[in-house]
Amino acid sequence: MGALAVPSLVALVLIGTSRAQYKPNWESLDSRPLPEWYDQAKFGIFIHWGVFSVPSFGSEWFWWYWQKEKLKPYVDFMQKNYPPDFKYQDFAPKFTAEFFDAKEWTDIFASSGAKYIVLTTKHHEGFTLWGSKTSWNWNAVDIGPKRDLVEEVASALRAHSELRLGLYHSLFEWFNPLFNQDAANVFKTNYFPTRKTLPELYELVVKYKPEVLWSDGDGDAPSEYWNSTGFLAWLYNDSPVRDTVVTNDRWGSGCICTHGGYYTCTDRYQPGHLLKHKWENCMTIDTKSWGYRRNAPLRDYLTIEQLVATLVETVSCGGNLLMNVGPTHDGRIAPIFEERLRQMGQWLKVNGEAIYSTTAWRAQNDSVTPNVWYTSSPQEKAVFAILLEWPKNGSVILNEPVVTPGQTRVELLGHGSLQWKPVEPSGLQVSLPQLSFSQMPCLWAWTLRLTGAS
């Protein structure tokens, strides 16, 4: 009997330790496979919301540009509209969120076709959208809305099974005395991450269980200062979201585009070619700001044609698109943002097969015909050619696919099968149907689905 007990005990130990354990170093952490759901999702929504939404002028960097860099447009704006003794902190009570309805937001996000939502819980100004225990009187529970805005968003998203919660968090804060003290000490001390940043990160993960943790703002401090590897080891090994959480690459100076779950490299990153590592293009509909701007002219907003083209190129090159909107201080998503989101959803209802759960094909764009991007679905043995422009002559030449007469089939998503013929030296010419405006399957970009091609 004793001899039999030993293998049983060993088996129990092995079962208990079957999950991979990651060490607090980049070599180990970077070996963690990216959870599959993220690559399959392809499209998410970014939300920049905070005290900066009150002045809603210039940029979400309002405080820095006004007080630190003293840029003339910001200084003039404050002198013209506010008393001389007005401080940035005085904007906080005006961050009221009286029209904020998390369910309404979530309905809009769901209609966009996005699969994950990333909310700014704290930007570089340090104001938290939840009652952070380390941000006394500079959070949305103590002042302004006097509500836990993160919890409201998280709860509303959980009611939509197709949407996953992501949380953005800035590591540093521009004017926090503890951070500035550490910076003056060339980051040889770590008062700020120990007392502020790390407690907030642990709190966010334990309390809200995000499946994307979008870190930002390293303040030119190395990852050792932030203890990023120690935190990520806990996140991957022991946190309540250890199996599904996805992280980005902004965990300290030198980490970006080098370490982390997926790479962002720069804002509005669009390499135009396939990368070896999973990446994300975080960009914003308002090309001049991530936060809401009351004075933004129409020309500063990307058109739906531009947004669809950005999504298509991003996915074709193996990336995910994280598209930003900036709500108002009172909690509204402005009509132009709502329109763009709903238009994306209209397009994805027809063409989502060429986006969701696809992989990059051997060619990203066509070498002959401009504005044609490819994706593939190996499980469906399909190649998708997405045309950003409708051909004027009634046909389009695709140079990249290798076709076989009698086996290759071409269809226009949302319409049906199309006629085609091979062309020399390779590829095919597809005849497109003559459709009226109302007969078009969609209005902005069109997808050809090829089977029996390679």
N, C-alpha and C positions, 0 to 999 in steps of 0.2 A: 504493500500500500504506500509506504514512504517513497519508494522509487517512482511511483506514478504521480505523486504530488508535485515533484519538481518541475516536470514539463508543463503541468497545468499552471503553476505559478509563473513560469517563464512566459507562457502564452499570454497570461493576463498582463504582465508587464509590457510585452510587445504590443498588445492591443492598445494599452494606455498611452504608449509613446509613438503610435503609428503616424501621428501628424508631424509634419516637418517642423523642426524648431530652428528659428533664425537667430543668429548671434548679432549683437549690436555693433556690426561693422558693415561697411558698404558691400564688400564682396559677398557676404552671406545674404544681406537684405536684397541685393540686386538679383539674386538667383531665384527669388520667389516668382512663380508664374503669375502673370496677370490674370485675375478672374475673368472667365470667358464672357460673362455678361457684358462687360464694358466694351470689348471689341465688337460684339454683336449689336450694341445699342446705336453706335455711330453718331447720334445727335442729342445734344443736351442744351439746356437753357441756363444762362448765367444771370444772376440778379444782383445789381449793385445798389444797395439801399442803406442809408445812414443819415447822420446829421448833415452831411454834405448835400443831401437832397433838399434841405431847407433853403439855402441861398440859391441852389440849382442854377449856378452861374459858372461858366468856364469849364469846370472839371471837378471830379470827385477829390482832386488834390487841392481844393479851394483853400483850406487852412494853410497848407505849406506855401502855396504861391502867394497868398496874401501876407502872411506873417514872416515867413523865412526868406523867400526870394523877393518879396515886395514888388511883384510884377505890376506895372502901371494899370492895366485894365481892372485888376482885382482891388487895388488900392483906391482907384477912382470910383469903383462900384460901391465900396463901403463908405467912402466919404460922402457920396451923393445920397445914399439911402439909409444910413444908420448913424446914430450919435457917436461922437468921438471916443467915448469910453466903452463902446460895445465890444465885447469879447466873443471869440468863436463859441465858447461854452454857452453863450446866451442864445445861440441857435437851438440848443437841445430842447427847451420847453416847446419850441415851435414845431418840433418833429412829432406831429400829433397822431398820424395814422388813423384818423377818424373814419376814413372810407375804406380802410384795409379789410378785405374779406378773403381769407386764405382759400376758402372753397371756390370763390370766383376766380382767383388767380389760378388755382389748380385746374379748373375747367378750361381756361384759356391755354395753359401749358399742355394739357392733354390734347387739345384740338390741334396743336402745332405739330404733333407727331414726334415730339421729343421723348426720350426715354429716361432721362435723368435731369434733375434740377439742382443747381448749385447756388446757394444763398450766401451772401456775405454776412457772416455773423459778426465780424469786426474788421474794419478797414484800418489803414495806417493811422487814422485819427484816434483810435483806441476805444471808441464808443461801441459797446456790445449790444446786440439785438436780443440778448437774453439777460437774466439777472445774474451776471457773472459775480462770483463771490470775491473776486480780486479786482473789480472795477466799480467800487462804491460810488454811487451817485453819478456815474458816467455810463449808464446802461438804460435800456428801454423799459425796465421794470420800475426803476427808481424815479425816472424823469421822462418827460415826453409822453409817449403812449401809455406808460405804466402797464405794459403787457409783455408777456414772453412771446415775442414775434417768431422766434425760432421754433418754439413748440407749436404754435399755430400752423406754421407752414408744414412742419414735420407731420403733424396729425392729419392735415388735409391730404398730404401726399400718400400717407398710408392707406387712405380710402380708395386710392387709384392703384390697383395692383401693377399696372404697366409703368408706373413712375417710381424712380428711385431717388432717395434723398442724398444730396451732396451739400457739404458745408465748406465754405471758404473761411480762412482765418489768417490774418496777418501776424507773422511772428513778432515784428517790431512795432513800435508806436513812435511817431515823429518826436513828440514833445514830452514823453514820459521821463521824469528825472532819473529813474533807475536805469533805463536804457542809456540815457546820455552819460550817466556816471560810468557805466561799463564801457561805453565807447571811448570816453576820455582815458580809461585805463587800458586801452587797446584790447579790450575784451579778455583781459587776464582775470577779471572778476565776472561773476555771472549772477548778480543780484536779480536782474530783470527776468531772464528765463526761469529761474528757480521760483520766484515769487509771483510771476504773472503769466508768462506764456505757457509753460508746461502745465500748471494747474488748470488753465483754461482748456488746453487741448484734451487733457484727460476728462475733464468735465463734459465737454462737448460730445466726446465719443461715448462715454458711459450713459449720459442722459438722453441723447438723441439718436444714437446708433446710425450715423451716416454711412453710406456705402461708397461715397467719394469724399476724400479729405483733401481739399485744395489749399495747399499752403502757399504763402506769398510773403514778400517783404522781409528778406533776410537782413536788411540793414548793413550790408557789407560785412557781416559777421560770419565766421566759419560754422560749419555744422557741429563742430565740437563744442562751441559756445552754446548752441541751442540744445545740445544733447539729443540731436535728431535721431541718431542711430539707436540710442537707448529707448526713445519713445516709440520708434517704428518697430523695434523688436517686440515691445509690449503689444503694439497694435496688431502685428501679424501673428503673435503667439498666444496671447491671453485675452485680448479685448473681446467684447461681445460681437464684433463684426469681423473677427480675424479671418474668416473664410471668404468673405465677399468684398471687403473694403478695397478700394483702389486709391492710390496716392499719385501725386504728381512729382515734379522734380525740383521744387523750390524749398530746399531744406537747409540752406546755408550757401555762402559764397563759394562758387566752383561746382555746385551740385547741378545747376540747371543744364539740361541737355546731356547729363552725365550719369546721375544717380536718381533713383526713385522708380515708381511704378510705370508711369508713362511720361514722355517728354513734352514740355511746352516750348522750350528754347527761347522764344520771345513772344510778346503779345502779337496777335495777328500773324502767326507763323504759318507760312504757306510755301513749303520747299519746292513744290512743282514736280517732285519725283518721289519714287518709293524710298522709304527709309527702312533700315534694318530693325529699328526699335519702334514700338507703338508710340504714337504721338497724338497731340491734340492741338487744334487750331482754336484758341480762344480769341474771339473777336466781338465787335459790338456794332449794332445796327446804326447807332449814332457814331459816325466816324471820328468825331472830335472828343467824345467823352464816354465814360462808362456809367457815370451817374446821370440823372435826369438834368436837362438844361431847359429852362423856360424859354430862353431866347434862341434856341436852335432853329435855323432856317431849314426848309424842306430839302435843300440841296445837300445838307450834311447827313441825311438818312439814306442808307443803301436801299436800292429798289429791290423788289422781289426777284427780278431777273438776276441781279448781282448776288443776292443771297443764295438762290438756288445754284448758281454757277459755283459759288464758294463751297457749298456743301458737296457738290458733285466732284469737284477737283480734290477736295480734302479726302473724301472717302476713296476715290480712285487711287490716291497715293498712300492709302493705308491708315489715314488719320481719322479722328473723331472731330466733329465740329461742336464747339461750345459757344452759342450765340447769345450775346448779352442784351438785356433790357434794363432800363433804369426807372423804377417807379417814382412817383411824386412823394413829397413829404407827407401828404395826407393819405397815402396808401393806394393810389390809383395807378393802373398800367395805362398809359396814354393811348388814345385810339390808334395812333400811327404804329405803335409797337404791337398792339393787339391785332391790327390788320396784317402786319407782316407775319406774325406767328400763325394766324389762321390760314394765310395764304400758303405758308410752308406746309401746313397740314393738308391742305387741298392737293398740293403737288405730290406729297408722299402717299396719299391714298391711292393714287394711280401708279406711282413709280417706286413705292417703297420696296418692292421686290428687288430692285436694283441697288438698294442702299442697305437695308437692315440685314445683318448676318451674312454679308458678302465678304469676299476677300479681294485683295488686289490681284489683278490679272498680270500676265507676263508683259503686257504693254499698258502703260497708263493712259496715253492719249494717242490719237492716230497720227502717223507720220506724214500723211498726205492731206487729209481733210482737216481743216482747223476746227476747233471748238467741238471735238468729239472726245469723250473720256470713257474709259472702260472699267467695269467691275466684273466680278465673276461669282458664280455660285457652284462650287464643285459638287456639292451634294445633289444639285439639280442638273448638273452637267450643262450649265447655261453660261453664256457670256453676254453681258449687257453693254451696248454701245449707247451712250447718252449724248444726244445732239443738243447743244445749247442754242442752236439756230435752226429754224425750219428751212430746208433747202429751197431755193427759189425756182430751180429748174425741174422740180418734181422727183428728183432722185438723189441719192447720196452714195459715194464710193467709200467703202471701208477697206483700208489697205491691210490691216493687221490680221484679221481672222483667216485661218486656213479652212476652206470649205470643200464639201464633197457634194456634187449634184446628186439628187435623189435621197440624200441623207440630211443635209443642212436645212433647217427650217427657220424662218425669220418672221417675227410678229411685232407689231407695234403695241406696247402695253396700253390697255384701255380701248383698243380698237380691234385687232385681229391679225390674221396672217397676211403677209406681203409677198409679192413676187420679187425674185432676184435673179441675177446671172453672174457667173464668174468673170473676172477681169484679169488681164495679164499685166505684170507677171504674177501677181497674187492679189487675193482679196475678192471683193464682190461689189456689185452695184445693186442697190436696193431701190425699187420703185415705190414711192410714197403715194398714198391716196390723195385725191383732190377733195379736201374737206372744207366746208364752210367754217366760220369762226365758232358757231354753236356746236358743230360736230367734232371739234377737236377734243381729244381725250383729256388734254390739259392745255394751259395757256403759255407756259414759259420754257419748258425743256421737254424733250421727248425721248423715250427709251425704246430701243430695238432689242428684243430678246432673241439671241441666236442659240439654237441647240444643234447638235451634230456638227459643231465647228470646234476648232482648237486654235 
